[in-house]
Amino acid sequence: MVKVSSFRNYQKTSKTPRRPFEKERLDNELKLIGEYGLKNKRELWRVQVVLAKIRKAARELLTLDDKDPRRVFEGAAILRRMLRLGVLDETKLKLDYCLGLKTHDMLERRLQTQVFKLGLAKSIHHARVLIRQRHIRVGKQVVNIPSFPVRVNSQKHIDFALTSAFGAGRPGRCKRKNLAAKNKKASGGDDEDEESDS
């Protein structure tokens, strides 16, 4: 019998800054956290790690010859991925542009940002709450991850979930309670009128 190991190679998804108390960086991070409604600095650092890996891969490929099969194949794959994510547009399909990517380019593609930009939420923080409370779907799938990267072809399919009170679902708890009270009052009021008539 073959023994399958249950161990996995987990990697760190974020990296803390080398200088923890650099004022300029701290101010910049706080501004980005406020602008994109992030929960903590780790969410920002996670995006920076993803971006650093993309830039590193692009830098490595740029050192190779233009006709190198590895550069042609892997370079096209990186650019295709960036185009599909909507981080680069079709006019900038070169590896040089991958080196110029900034953190806010990636943060713009988060589901939280897209929900707010589409006007489904009143604020960026409201967008996060709606996503976490399973009110938002992408296509047919309910997504409750605020950092979900939205692809270009999925962007037009962001909407309220079918089960959501904001969508086609039944009204929320408070609204149902108020409606029940209103109906009871209306039917109770009619009974009283009939009694006073007799």
Disulfide bonds with the S-S distance in Angstrom:
none
